[in-house]
Amino acid sequence: MADLEVTVVSADEQVWAGRANMVVARTQIGEIGLLAGHTPVLGILAAGEVRIHTSDGGRVTAKADDGFISLQNDVVTIAARSVELVR
């Protein structure tokens, strides 16, 4: 299975970056799950968790508020005013 290249940034720093096989986030119109090969997406984040299922079988969870999620060519960018890693 192909991987996604994921970057999570807040207003003033890169919070996390790495490879993942799935990203799940809350947007203003509902929860979205992204996999490699997904059509391009641009969504406005709703306050809540972003769950990143890493390529090595781990999981990264971040609390994000006031931002967007973008996917194009298997590159995911999550940019939010505030982002905090939960686990």
C-alpha positions in Angstrom: 0.0 0.0 0.0 1.3 3.5 -0.9 1.9 6.0 1.8 0.9 9.6 2.4 3.5 12.3 3.2 2.0 14.2 6.2 3.0 17.6 7.7 1.2 19.1 10.7 1.9 22.8 11.4 0.7 25.4 13.8 0.9 29.1 13.3 4.5 29.2 14.6 6.0 25.7 14.3 6.0 22.3 12.6 4.4 20.0 15.1 4.8 16.6 13.3 5.9 15.3 9.9 6.2 11.7 8.6 4.7 9.0 6.5 1.3 7.6 7.1 -1.2 5.2 5.5 -4.3 7.0 6.7 -5.3 10.4 8.1 -8.7 11.1 9.8 -9.8 14.6 10.6 -13.0 16.5 11.5 -14.0 19.2 9.1 -16.9 21.6 9.2 -19.0 19.2 7.1 -18.0 16.0 8.9 -15.2 13.6 9.5 -12.9 12.7 6.5 -10.5 9.8 6.1 -7.7 10.2 3.6 -5.7 7.4 1.9 -3.1 7.3 -0.7 -4.6 7.8 -4.2 -7.5 9.9 -2.8 -8.7 12.7 -5.1 -7.4 16.2 -4.1 -9.2 17.7 -1.1 -9.2 21.1 0.7 -11.3 21.3 3.8 -11.8 23.6 6.8 -11.0 21.9 10.0 -13.5 21.8 12.9 -12.1 21.9 16.4 -11.2 18.3 17.4 -8.8 15.5 16.8 -6.7 14.6 13.8 -5.7 11.0 13.8 -2.6 9.9 11.8 -2.0 6.2 11.3 1.7 6.0 10.7 3.3 3.7 8.2 5.1 1.8 10.9 1.8 0.8 12.6 1.8 3.6 15.2 -0.7 6.3 15.8 -0.3 10.1 16.3 -3.2 12.1 17.6 -3.3 15.9 17.6 -5.8 18.4 18.8 -6.3 21.1 16.1 -8.3 24.2 16.0 -9.1 26.8 13.3 -7.3 25.7 10.2 -7.4 23.6 7.1 -6.5 20.2 5.7 -5.2 19.7 2.2 -4.4 16.6 0.1 -2.8 16.6 -3.3 -0.6 13.9 -4.9 -0.5 11.9 -1.6 0.9 14.9 0.3 -1.3 15.9 3.3 -0.9 19.3 5.0 -2.7 20.2 8.2 -2.3 23.8 9.1 -4.1 25.2 12.2 -3.9 28.3 14.4 -3.2 25.9 17.3 -2.1 22.3 17.2 -1.2 20.1 20.2 0.0 16.5 20.1 -2.1 14.5 22.4 -0.3 11.1 22.1 
